[in-house]
Amino acid sequence: MMAGSGESESGGGRKKGAMKIEGYPVEGLSIGGQETCVIFPTLKIAFDIGRCPQRAIGQEFLFISHGHMDHI
């Protein structure tokens, strides 16, 4: 599940609120050793893109933390 996606975590119909940092909504995805991606959609920036999730393509800026294949 992407952080801040509003999807139900337990499937019980309860919605999880969007994750925010200093008021900015944050979306994230991490699969150990395969993919890492953090997106600040209102700022149009992404940090690392792993296998390049569709949501990362529309961001204006991309920041790479380091050169491991699960981050590029």
Secondary structure as UniProt FT lines:
FT   TURN            3..4
FT   STRAND          20..21
FT   TURN            22..23
FT   STRAND          24..25
FT   STRAND          27..31
FT   TURN            32..34
FT   STRAND          35..40
FT   TURN            41..44
FT   STRAND          45..47
FT   TURN            50..51
FT   HELIX           54..57
FT   STRAND          61..63
FT   TURN            69..71
//
